[in-house]
Amino acid sequence: MSLTRHTVKGVVAALCAAAVVLPLGACGRDEPDLSNGKAMFVENCGSCHELARAGTAGTQGPSLDAAFQTALADGLDRDTVQGIVNKQILHPRKGSIMPPGEEIGVTGDDARDVSAYVGYAAARKGDDEGALATAGLAQAKSGEQIFTAAGCAGCHTFGPAGSTGNIGPALDDLASAAGDREPGTSAEDYIRESLTQPDAFLAEGFGNAMPSYEGRLTDEQVQAIVDYLLQTGGG
């Protein structure tokens, strides 16, 4: 999902002027689950938004660190950030490329968890610790888990994963198509290059909207997603 730059700035300004904290709606738990919020943010939002503590570097939408940094430094409290994000998840601006939370399964407690994590993490220095450090992409082991946790489904169509994203190229015929997309490059090397240097080669008809996963995926995770894409649906 993607908060637009103008939307974030406009909502922050309006809230600061009115000193209002947006309501979070009915929730089934007393306290938000930040670990679940981080995991769901990485899976559903990280391909579009940068959030340093979550290890995401998407560029389709604004950096959530930069969007809230000045306001937080000026005294905006993090509960208000949580309210802003929750509102945008449930009711994104008309015409935005960001889908409403109900379309991607981020509603109720999950929406509250995501917004609470963003409220906690935005423009906060340092790294997550304890359970938060292993939430999301860091705990994904299998290729299928990594594909989901890294937010690939939001941008790519891939039958085995049941994904229908169209921001990036379809991956169903990856093994046979890699040679045509980048002549002389094997399918495995093409995937590795796409993960770590996504701007090195762009598939025809697509811009460079993909963030680099260099340093965000371990060697084992890179190999796992290569195997998943080729052995599951790319033959």
N, C-alpha and C positions, 0 to 999 in steps of 0.2 A: 504494500500500500504506500501511497505517496502523499504527504502533506505538501501543498504548494508553498513556495516561498512567500508569496503575497498573503496567503491565508494565515501562515504562522505569524508574520509580522503584524498583520491587522488584528488578529485575535489577541496577541500579546499586548498590543497598544490599548485595545479596548478594555481588557481586563485590568491592566495597570491603572487606567484612568478611573475605572469604576470601583476598583478594589473588591472585585467579586471573585469568588471561587466557584467554578461551574460545578453543578451537582453531578455525581457519578452514577446516579440511578440506583435501582434496586440491585442488591448483591446478595449472593447466597452465603458468603463467608464474612466474618467480622474483619479480617485483615487480608490485604492482597498478598499473593504468593509471588515474590519477586523472581524466584527461580523459574517458575512457569512463565512469568511475564517476559523474562529475557529470552527463554527458548522460543516462545511464540513470536517475539519481535524479530529475532534472527531469521526465523522461518518465513514470516509473512511480510516483514517490512525492511529487512536488511538489504535486499537487492536494490532498494530505491533510496534508502537513507543512510547517511553516515552517523554512527554513534560509537565513539571510540571504545567505551567500556564493553560494548557488545561485540566489538571486533568487526563491525560492518562498515562498508565504504561505498554504498550505493550513491549514484549521482542523478538518478531520475527525479528525485525530490530533494528538498533542502537538507543540509547537514543539521541534525538536531542539536549537536553541540554548539554550532555557530548560531543557530536560530535563537537559542535561549541564553547564550553566554552573557550578553550585555545586560539583559533584563535581570538575570540572577545576580549579577555583580551589583546592580542598582537596588537590590533588595526584594525582588520578586521571590516569593516562597515556593518551595518545590511542590506543595499541594496544589498550587495554582497551575503549575506546569502540568501536573497530572490531570487536572480538570480540562485544560486546553486540549491535551492529546486525546483524552477520552471522548470529548465532543467531536473531534475530527475523525476519530475511528468510526463512530456511530453515524455521523452526519457530515461527510466530506462536502466541500464546496461544489456546487453545480458546475459541470464542465471539467472537473478535475479528472486526471487519469487514475486517481486513487479510488478503488472500489470501496463501498461501505463495508463495515465489519461483517454484516450478516452474509455477504456474498463469499467471504473467505473463512467463515467460521470463527470470527473473533467477536464475540458478543458476551454480555453478562459478566461473569467473573473473569473470563479470559481477557475481555477488553479492559477491565479494571486492572488486571495484573500487568498487561502491556503498558498501559498508561502510567501505572505506579512505577514500573521499572524505568521508563523514560524519565519520569519525574525525579527519580533517584539518581540516574546515571548521567543525564544531560550536562555537559560542560563540567563534570566532576573529574578532578585529576586523579591519577593512580589507576590501579587495576582492581577488578572484582576479586574478592577473597572468599574462602570457604566454599559453601555449596554454590554460590553464584559463579565462582570461577569455572566450574565444570558444567554449568547449565548451557543449553543451546548447542552450538556447533562443536564445542570442545568435547562433548560426550558422545557425539555421533561416531559410530564405528563402521557399520556396513555401508556399502555404496548407496543403498536405498535411503538409509538414515541421513547420510551426508547430503544427498541430492535434495531431500526435504528440508533439512536443517539449514542448509546454505541458501535457501530461497530460490533454487533453480527452477522450481515448478512455476513460480510466478512469472517467469520470462520465457520458458521454453515448453513446447509441446513434446511430450515423451510418453508413448503409450503405456509402457510398464508401470510408470508412476502415476498414470491417470491425469497427467497435467496437460493444460491446453494454452499455456502462455504464448504470446505472439510478439513480445518485445524483441526477442532473439530468435535465431533460426531453429526450426524443428530438429530434433535429435534422433528421430526414429531410424533414419537411414545413414547414421553417422559413419559406420565402417566403410560403406561404399562411397559416400559423398566426400569424405575428407580429402581424398586424392584430387577430386575435382575442385574443391574449394581452395586448396593450397597444394598445387602440383609438386610432387617429390617429397611430400611429408606423409609419414605413416599416420594412420588413424590415432594410434596411441600418442604419438608426439604432438599431433594436432590438438588433442584434448588437453594434454599437459600445457602446451603453449597457451591455449585459450584460458586456462585456469590461472596461470601465473603472469601472462603477458597478453591480456585480452585485446590490446590495441595493436599487436604485432601483425595481425591479419584479420580483416573484417569480411565476413560473409557478404556476398552481393545483396544489396537491398537493405542492409542493416547498419545502423550507426554503432558507435562504441558506447553502449550503455552499461556494459558489464564491468563490475569492480574486479580488481585483482585479488586473488586468494593466496598470493605468495606471502608466506609467513603466517597466514591464518589457517591453513590446512597443513597437517603434518605430511611427511612423505608417505606414510601408511594410508592416510586419508585420501591423498591424491591417487594412489594406486587403486584404492578401493572404488573410487568413483569412476576411474578409467575402466576398470573391469566391469563395473555395473553398466555403464553406458554401452560398452561393446558387446559383452556377453549376454546381456538381458534383452537389448532391443536393437543392437546395431549390426547384426550379422547379415 
